[in-house]
Amino acid sequence: MTWPSAIAIYFIMWFLCLFIVLPFYARDATGGDSEHVPGQAESAPATFPFWRVFGRVTIVTAVTFSLYYANYVNGWIMPQDINLFGTPPPRS
């Protein structure tokens, strides 16, 4: 894998992890005593901890990408190992 490919895959994983982690902060931020701007929905968070979310998403992505890259290098799970349709594996 070339380094531009690795960077592209990392950023794709980063955005995927962002959308996985983001709902946890939206749920926690709607606590209750926060000041809302006039016209803002009551269910919307009044504040958003950007740097906390950015850091945690980066850590989750680093772990996920490390596992992906280790699998890429060592070949633990290959596409041939995933049998979705119940067909017998091809003979070698």
N, C-alpha and C positions, 0 to 999 in steps of 0.2 A: 504494500500500500504506500503510495507516495504521500508526502506531507500535505500537499494541498487537499487531497482526498480525505485525509485524517482530520484536517481542520474543518472541512465542509461537513463531514459526518458528525463531528463534535458540536457544531453550531445547530445542526438539525436536531440532535439529541437535547441540546440545551433548551431550545424552544419547546420541544415535547415535554421535558421535565418542568418547564415553567408552567405550562397549562395543567400539569398534574399537581403541582405544589400550590398554585395560586388559589384554588377554592378553600384551602385550609386557612389562609390569611383573611379571606373575605368573611368567613364565618367568625373568626376570632375578633376581627376589628369592629364588628357591629355591636359591641358590648352594651352601650346604653347611655353613659354619662357624657359622651362626646358631643361637641358642638357641631351642628350641621349648618351648612350654608343655606340661605333661603332658596327654596325650589329644589333642594336635593332630596332624593328619596330617603325615607327612614331606613330602608334596608341596605342602603349604600354605606360603606365604611367612611367615617369622617376623616380618618388619617390612614395613610398607607405606609408601612415600614419598608420602603424601597430597598435600602441596603441590606436589611435582614433577609428579605426574599431573594435578592440577587446573590448573596453569599450562600444561602442554603441551596438554591438551584444549582449554583456552580459546583458545590460539593457533591450533590446527588448526581450531577452529570459526569463529574470526574470519576466517580465510582462506577457508574454505568458504562462509560466509555472504556474504562480500564478492563472491565469484564468483556466487553465487545472485542477489544483489541487482543486480549489474551486468547479468546476463542478464535479470532482470525489467525493468529500466529500458530496456535497449537492444534487447531482443527478438531475441537471437542465435539461440536454439533455442526454437521454439514447439512446442506439442503436435502441430500439423499436420506438423511436420518429422519426427516419429518415426513410421515406418510399420512396425508390428509384424506385420501380417497380410498384407502384400503387395498390398493393395487400392490402386487408383489414387487419387491425391488428388482431392478434390472440385473441381469447376470453379467458378471465380469469376465 
